[in-house]
Amino acid sequence: MKIVILGGGPGGYVAAIRAAQLGAEVTLIEKNRLGGTCLNVGCVPTKVLLQTAEMIEQFKDSERFGITANDFSLNWGQLMSRKNDVVNKLVEGVEGLLISNGIKLINGYGKFENENSIIITSEDDKEETIEFDSAVIATGSAPIIVPIKGVEYEGVITSDEALSFNEVPEKMVIIGGGVIGIEFAEAYSSFNTNITLIEMADSILPTMDKEIGLIIKEKLSLKGIKIIENGRVSEIGKTNNLTVTVEFDGEKQYIDADKVLMAVGRKPVTDTIGLDKINIKTNRGKIIVDSKMRTNIKNIYAVGDCIGGIMLAHVASSEGIVAAETIMNMKSQIDFKTIPSAVYIKPEIASVGLSEEEAIRKGVKIKIGKFPLTANGKSQIMNEDGFVKIVADINTQEILGVQIVGPRATEIIGEAALAIRLEATVDELITTIHAHPTVSESLMEAANSVFNHAIHAHV
């Protein structure tokens, strides 16, 4: 079985490795660097910045922990160097994995010629045609640029450029209060950039539990970040600096900025790979697939951001495995109920399954258990707070969703995802003994709260 993978991000390279493990002859085509958006200009480099931001905040609050550390400064060049080192090591690691699995790597632009061949154009314009039995499209996504007047000015950037500034900007306006915007606001605020965050919806993090949006708004505001909700940017002007015109509450406000970051989401990259030649069905640029990642062309599959849906690296990887295993005649599927979401700010945010609002919209009769991290010993030791919320079916007590705001949330959510995957009940979580003192025992306490008998919280 000859398989061609178009794109070397988390969906493509994982599909390639899994297919090779199952005995396929695999060729992977990547036009830029292996690792895709996630490793190069997404998940990984942003977390490097956020790690440094967290350390800065700890230094600022060090007196509380008995440490005097007033004299410190940010070495921006060293941070950029560390970011590049981390990214390069991980990219090299991916390349090593592909080579060790016998996968052929080709650097170039791939474009379908027909349903069984693809033309690859290298940087020096040389062309090569590859024949295949099956193909997996994993071309990823690109930042959305909103067509606002003035968007073409120098200094109006996407998340790609925001990871490689020559120096820390003094003032930055971030358009978009979703995960991308929130993480950049958190990081650059810690680097002493004056941040204004503009969100068109009525709350930041609009796709998450409403309570999460409220608590994060309060936390970010305490850091000095100005948040404008229900705001619409109508124009970006430029004299010496950029001037952002934002309309909200029936008024216009003009905000001065060195940089304006477009963080309103991402769009599939599918318009340059010859989909029209093979008549693959799309919807607004998103490749249409079934639950097995199959397109309408029987031997061509698609995974990751190019199919829209949940644009997360771990989702793309799971879809890549399903595509590879399906091609190799294995039974494979994704349980979309167990896909966690994570935001790496302070406090961390993580969720899996249904939120309270989603369950109500679906007409599910639920009972909520909630435990405040002010009552959790480990959280207090770390000088952090937040909450754990469990959404449970009122009749069966099955755990339907978990939301966490607090330290280690992005790590702990894995336990909640497993509980939902196994259709665990509230009682099963309660009777799973958790180590003390840990943040994770708050899951057990939140489960107890469903029955109104949490041990370490007032009823």
DASULFEN-V28489 format. One record per residue. N is the residue number from 1. RES is the residue in three letters. PHI is phi in whole degrees, 0 to 359 (none if undefined). PSI is psi in whole degrees, -180 to 180 (999 if undefined). OMEGA is omega in degrees with one decimal (none if undefined). Layout:
((N;RES;PHI;PSI;OMEGA) (N;RES;PHI;PSI;OMEGA))
//
This chain:
((1;MET;none;118;177.4) (2;LYS;262;121;-178.0) (3;ILE;240;133;173.5) (4;VAL;251;132;176.4) (5;ILE;250;124;-179.9) (6;LEU;257;98;-179.1) (7;GLY;120;130;-175.1) (8;GLY;249;32;175.2) (9;GLY;276;-166;-177.2) (10;PRO;301;-29;175.4) (11;GLY;283;-46;-175.3) (12;GLY;289;-49;-175.3) (13;TYR;289;-31;177.0) (14;VAL;291;-41;175.9) (15;ALA;299;-40;-179.5) (16;ALA;297;-47;-179.1) (17;ILE;296;-45;-178.3) (18;ARG;295;-41;179.1) (19;ALA;296;-40;178.9) (20;ALA;294;-39;177.2) (21;GLN;301;-32;-177.7) (22;LEU;270;6;172.4) (23;GLY;101;7;-179.9) (24;ALA;281;156;171.0) (25;GLU;267;110;-167.3) (26;VAL;246;135;171.3) (27;THR;240;129;179.0) (28;LEU;247;129;-178.9) (29;ILE;248;126;178.7) (30;GLU;222;129;-175.8) (31;LYS;277;-24;-179.3) (32;ASN;242;-119;179.6) (33;ARG;253;147;175.1) (34;LEU;300;153;179.1) (35;GLY;102;-17;175.5) (36;GLY;62;-159;179.3) (37;THR;301;-44;-173.3) (38;CYS;305;-55;-175.5) (39;LEU;285;-33;-169.7) (40;ASN;263;-44;-176.9) (41;VAL;221;31;-177.6) (42;GLY;218;-115;-172.3) (43;CYS;312;-53;-170.7) (44;VAL;289;-56;-178.2) (45;PRO;296;-33;177.5) (46;THR;294;-35;-180.0) (47;LYS;288;-27;173.4) (48;VAL;297;-46;177.7) (49;LEU;298;-42;-178.4) (50;LEU;291;-31;175.8) (51;GLN;296;-44;177.5) (52;THR;295;-40;178.1) (53;ALA;300;-41;179.0) (54;GLU;296;-40;179.0) (55;MET;295;-38;176.8) (56;ILE;299;-44;179.4) (57;GLU;296;-35;176.9) (58;GLN;293;-40;176.3) (59;PHE;299;-43;-179.2) (60;LYS;299;-31;-176.2) (61;ASP;255;18;-171.5) (62;SER;294;-28;179.6) (63;GLU;302;-36;-179.7) (64;ARG;299;-29;-177.5) (65;PHE;262;11;177.6) (66;GLY;83;20;-179.2) (67;ILE;237;129;174.4) (68;THR;263;114;-176.7) (69;ALA;216;64;-176.5) (70;ASN;279;-27;-172.4) (71;ASP;262;90;175.2) (72;PHE;213;159;179.9) (73;SER;212;160;179.4) (74;LEU;271;124;173.6) (75;ASN;263;95;-173.1) (76;TRP;297;-41;179.4) (77;GLY;299;-40;179.2) (78;GLN;292;-38;177.6) (79;LEU;296;-44;178.5) (80;MET;297;-38;178.8) (81;SER;295;-42;179.5) (82;ARG;295;-42;178.1) (83;LYS;303;-47;-179.5) (84;ASN;296;-38;179.0) (85;ASP;297;-46;-179.8) (86;VAL;298;-47;-179.5) (87;VAL;299;-47;-177.2) (88;ASN;297;-40;179.0) (89;LYS;297;-41;-179.4) (90;LEU;289;-39;177.1) (91;VAL;296;-43;177.5) (92;GLU;297;-35;177.7) (93;GLY;296;-41;177.3) (94;VAL;297;-45;178.7) (95;GLU;301;-42;178.5) (96;GLY;298;-40;178.7) (97;LEU;296;-42;179.9) (98;LEU;295;-44;-179.8) (99;ILE;296;-44;-178.0) (100;SER;293;-21;176.9) (101;ASN;266;10;175.0) (102;GLY;73;24;-177.8) (103;ILE;271;133;178.2) (104;LYS;279;127;-179.6) (105;LEU;255;131;176.4) (106;ILE;232;126;176.8) (107;ASN;266;116;-178.6) (108;GLY;170;-180;-179.6) (109;TYR;262;123;-179.5) (110;GLY;260;139;178.8) (111;LYS;216;129;-177.0) (112;PHE;294;134;174.0) (113;GLU;263;-41;173.4) (114;ASN;204;-167;-174.2) (115;GLU;286;-5;-179.6) (116;ASN;226;12;177.9) (117;SER;210;153;-179.3) (118;ILE;223;137;178.8) (119;ILE;263;129;179.6) (120;ILE;249;126;177.8) (121;THR;251;122;179.7) (122;SER;278;174;-178.9) (123;GLU;297;-27;177.9) (124;ASP;266;20;173.8) (125;ASP;69;16;173.2) (126;LYS;279;142;-177.7) (127;GLU;247;145;178.4) (128;GLU;219;138;179.0) (129;THR;253;131;178.8) (130;ILE;245;129;174.7) (131;GLU;268;147;-179.4) (132;PHE;213;158;171.7) (133;ASP;272;-42;177.9) (134;SER;222;154;178.4) (135;ALA;226;149;175.0) (136;VAL;237;121;177.2) (137;ILE;271;124;-180.0) (138;ALA;218;57;-170.9) (139;THR;273;-1;170.6) (140;GLY;73;-150;-173.7) (141;SER;215;172;177.4) (142;ALA;224;156;178.8) (143;PRO;299;143;175.2) (144;ILE;280;132;174.2) (145;ILE;253;112;-179.4) (146;VAL;289;133;-177.2) (147;PRO;284;67;178.2) (148;ILE;267;144;176.0) (149;LYS;301;127;179.0) (150;GLY;96;3;-176.7) (151;VAL;293;-17;-177.6) (152;GLU;277;-6;-176.6) (153;TYR;292;148;173.9) (154;GLU;298;135;-177.3) (155;GLY;104;-15;171.5) (156;VAL;271;116;-166.0) (157;ILE;230;171;170.5) (158;THR;248;-179;179.6) (159;SER;299;-27;178.6) (160;ASP;302;-51;-177.4) (161;GLU;288;-29;-177.5) (162;ALA;292;-10;178.6) (163;LEU;264;0;-173.8) (164;SER;220;36;175.9) (165;PHE;297;147;172.7) (166;ASN;287;-28;176.8) (167;GLU;209;164;-178.9) (168;VAL;286;125;178.7) (169;PRO;291;149;179.3) (170;GLU;284;-41;-177.8) (171;LYS;224;133;179.8) (172;MET;220;134;171.7) (173;VAL;259;130;177.9) (174;ILE;249;121;179.0) (175;ILE;264;109;-178.2) (176;GLY;122;118;-177.7) (177;GLY;253;29;173.7) (178;GLY;274;-160;-174.6) (179;VAL;300;-46;-177.2) (180;ILE;298;-49;-179.5) (181;GLY;298;-41;-178.9) (182;ILE;296;-44;-177.9) (183;GLU;294;-41;177.8) (184;PHE;291;-36;176.6) (185;ALA;299;-45;179.6) (186;GLU;299;-49;-175.9) (187;ALA;297;-54;-173.6) (188;TYR;288;-26;172.5) (189;SER;298;-41;177.3) (190;SER;293;-24;177.6) (191;PHE;272;11;176.8) (192;ASN;74;21;170.8) (193;THR;280;136;175.1) (194;ASN;283;116;-171.8) (195;ILE;249;132;165.8) (196;THR;242;125;-176.6) (197;LEU;250;124;-176.7) (198;ILE;244;125;179.3) (199;GLU;235;130;-177.6) (200;MET;288;-31;179.4) (201;ALA;286;178;-176.2) (202;ASP;277;0;175.4) (203;SER;204;152;173.2) (204;ILE;289;162;-174.1) (205;LEU;48;55;-171.1) (206;PRO;296;-20;-178.6) (207;THR;271;-3;-177.6) (208;MET;258;173;175.4) (209;ASP;311;132;-176.1) (210;LYS;303;-37;-178.7) (211;GLU;296;-33;178.1) (212;ILE;294;-45;178.8) (213;GLY;303;-40;-178.6) (214;LEU;293;-45;-177.6) (215;ILE;290;-36;179.3) (216;ILE;289;-36;175.3) (217;LYS;301;-44;179.1) (218;GLU;296;-43;-178.4) (219;LYS;295;-45;-178.6) (220;LEU;293;-38;178.3) (221;SER;297;-37;178.2) (222;LEU;295;-25;177.1) (223;LYS;277;-2;178.8) (224;GLY;96;7;178.4) (225;ILE;279;126;177.5) (226;LYS;275;126;-177.1) (227;ILE;244;126;176.5) (228;ILE;244;115;176.3) (229;GLU;258;160;-173.5) (230;ASN;56;34;-177.3) (231;GLY;256;142;178.1) (232;ARG;235;121;176.9) (233;VAL;279;120;-176.4) (234;SER;258;-21;-176.8) (235;GLU;195;149;170.9) (236;ILE;239;120;179.5) (237;GLY;255;169;179.7) (238;LYS;212;125;167.1) (239;THR;240;-105;171.0) (240;ASN;284;-45;176.5) (241;ASN;246;-179;174.0) (242;LEU;274;147;175.8) (243;THR;233;120;-178.2) (244;VAL;260;125;175.4) (245;THR;264;119;-179.4) (246;VAL;237;136;-179.7) (247;GLU;252;125;175.5) (248;PHE;201;151;-178.3) (249;ASP;54;33;177.5) (250;GLY;75;9;-178.9) (251;GLU;233;164;173.8) (252;LYS;252;141;175.1) (253;GLN;230;144;-177.5) (254;TYR;246;122;-173.5) (255;ILE;242;125;-179.8) (256;ASP;278;141;-177.9) (257;ALA;206;148;169.7) (258;ASP;278;-36;179.9) (259;LYS;226;146;173.0) (260;VAL;237;116;-176.0) (261;LEU;262;120;173.5) (262;MET;278;112;-177.8) (263;ALA;227;51;-174.7) (264;VAL;260;6;177.7) (265;GLY;126;-172;-176.1) (266;ARG;227;158;-179.2) (267;LYS;233;149;-179.7) (268;PRO;298;145;173.6) (269;VAL;258;100;-175.9) (270;THR;220;0;-169.5) (271;ASP;269;1;-176.4) (272;THR;236;15;-173.3) (273;ILE;247;13;174.0) (274;GLY;78;29;179.6) (275;LEU;297;-29;179.9) (276;ASP;294;-29;-179.2) (277;LYS;290;-26;-177.8) (278;ILE;246;7;173.2) (279;ASN;59;40;174.7) (280;ILE;285;134;-177.6) (281;LYS;282;136;177.2) (282;THR;228;165;174.9) (283;ASN;224;105;-176.9) (284;ARG;55;43;177.4) (285;GLY;88;-13;179.6) (286;LYS;272;130;178.0) (287;ILE;286;130;-177.9) (288;ILE;275;126;178.9) (289;VAL;227;164;173.4) (290;ASP;265;-170;-175.9) (291;SER;293;-16;178.1) (292;LYS;261;10;179.4) (293;MET;72;19;179.1) (294;ARG;275;135;172.1) (295;THR;278;-173;176.5) (296;ASN;287;-11;173.2) (297;ILE;265;120;-163.5) (298;LYS;301;-29;-176.6) (299;ASN;255;11;-179.1) (300;ILE;239;130;-175.8) (301;TYR;241;164;176.9) (302;ALA;214;142;-176.9) (303;VAL;218;162;172.2) (304;GLY;81;-155;-173.4) (305;ASP;298;-25;-177.3) (306;CYS;292;-13;175.9) (307;ILE;258;4;-179.2) (308;GLY;74;-144;179.7) (309;GLY;70;-138;-178.0) (310;ILE;274;105;-174.7) (311;MET;272;77;178.5) (312;LEU;228;146;-175.9) (313;ALA;300;-43;-176.9) (314;HIS;290;-26;174.4) (315;VAL;289;-44;178.6) (316;ALA;302;-43;179.9) (317;SER;297;-43;178.5) (318;SER;297;-41;177.7) (319;GLU;295;-36;177.6) (320;GLY;298;-40;177.9) (321;ILE;295;-43;178.8) (322;VAL;299;-44;179.7) (323;ALA;299;-48;-178.6) (324;ALA;298;-45;-178.1) (325;GLU;291;-35;177.4) (326;THR;294;-44;177.2) (327;ILE;303;-38;-177.5) (328;MET;269;22;172.3) (329;ASN;64;36;173.5) (330;MET;253;154;173.8) (331;LYS;279;129;-175.7) (332;SER;204;141;177.3) (333;GLN;200;164;178.5) (334;ILE;254;137;171.8) (335;ASP;266;96;-174.8) (336;PHE;293;-13;177.0) (337;LYS;292;-22;-172.0) (338;THR;254;19;179.4) (339;ILE;277;116;179.8) (340;PRO;276;151;170.8) (341;SER;245;147;-176.2) (342;ALA;217;141;174.6) (343;VAL;233;125;-167.3) (344;TYR;261;48;175.3) (345;ILE;260;-170;175.9) (346;LYS;237;114;5.0) (347;PRO;284;151;176.8) (348;GLU;295;154;177.9) (349;ILE;233;137;175.3) (350;ALA;209;146;178.6) (351;SER;209;157;175.8) (352;VAL;207;146;180.0) (353;GLY;77;-156;-175.4) (354;LEU;279;139;167.5) (355;SER;278;170;178.6) (356;GLU;300;-44;-178.5) (357;GLU;294;-40;179.8) (358;GLU;296;-43;-179.8) (359;ALA;298;-42;179.5) (360;ILE;295;-43;178.6) (361;ARG;298;-34;-179.9) (362;LYS;281;-5;179.5) (363;GLY;78;18;179.5) (364;VAL;278;132;176.9) (365;LYS;278;119;-171.7) (366;ILE;233;164;171.2) (367;LYS;229;138;-174.5) (368;ILE;254;135;170.5) (369;GLY;243;132;-177.2) (370;LYS;222;136;-179.7) (371;PHE;230;126;-179.6) (372;PRO;280;137;-179.5) (373;LEU;284;-5;170.2) (374;THR;294;-18;178.4) (375;ALA;259;9;179.9) (376;ASN;257;125;-175.0) (377;GLY;301;-47;-177.5) (378;LYS;296;-38;178.8) (379;SER;296;-39;179.0) (380;GLN;292;-37;175.3) (381;ILE;301;-37;-179.3) (382;MET;274;-2;-178.0) (383;ASN;60;45;178.0) (384;GLU;230;161;177.6) (385;ASP;221;-168;-176.0) (386;GLY;140;-151;179.3) (387;PHE;200;163;169.4) (388;VAL;239;129;180.0) (389;LYS;238;135;176.5) (390;ILE;242;131;175.3) (391;VAL;255;119;-175.7) (392;ALA;234;149;174.5) (393;ASP;292;127;-173.7) (394;ILE;293;-26;-177.3) (395;ASN;268;-50;-175.2) (396;THR;269;-14;-175.2) (397;GLN;67;12;177.8) (398;GLU;293;139;178.5) (399;ILE;283;122;-176.6) (400;LEU;255;-24;-178.2) (401;GLY;194;154;177.7) (402;VAL;220;133;174.1) (403;GLN;236;134;-178.3) (404;ILE;229;131;169.4) (405;VAL;236;117;-178.7) (406;GLY;154;-178;-178.3) (407;PRO;297;142;177.2) (408;ARG;65;13;-176.3) (409;ALA;303;-41;-176.2) (410;THR;290;-19;175.7) (411;GLU;271;-43;-175.2) (412;ILE;292;-27;-175.1) (413;ILE;300;-22;177.7) (414;GLY;299;-37;177.2) (415;GLU;295;-41;179.3) (416;ALA;294;-40;178.6) (417;ALA;298;-42;178.7) (418;LEU;295;-40;179.1) (419;ALA;299;-44;179.1) (420;ILE;292;-39;179.4) (421;ARG;300;-38;-178.0) (422;LEU;269;7;-178.3) (423;GLU;54;43;-178.4) (424;ALA;291;151;176.5) (425;THR;264;167;177.3) (426;VAL;302;-43;-178.7) (427;ASP;297;-37;179.5) (428;GLU;293;-33;176.0) (429;LEU;287;-39;178.2) (430;ILE;300;-43;-174.9) (431;THR;273;4;170.1) (432;THR;272;113;-173.9) (433;ILE;287;128;-179.6) (434;HIS;253;145;-179.9) (435;ALA;294;150;178.8) (436;HIS;232;137;-2.3) (437;PRO;269;128;174.6) (438;THR;219;159;173.4) (439;VAL;289;-31;-174.7) (440;SER;296;-25;179.5) (441;GLU;293;-12;175.2) (442;SER;293;-26;173.3) (443;LEU;298;-44;178.3) (444;MET;297;-41;179.7) (445;GLU;293;-40;178.2) (446;ALA;296;-37;176.3) (447;ALA;296;-43;174.8) (448;ASN;300;-35;-178.1) (449;SER;294;-24;175.8) (450;VAL;302;-36;179.6) (451;PHE;263;9;179.3) (452;ASN;62;32;174.8) (453;HIS;221;47;171.4) (454;ALA;298;136;-176.2) (455;ILE;289;-41;-171.4) (456;HIS;252;29;175.8) (457;ALA;220;147;178.2) (458;HIS;286;135;179.7) (459;VAL;280;999;none))
//
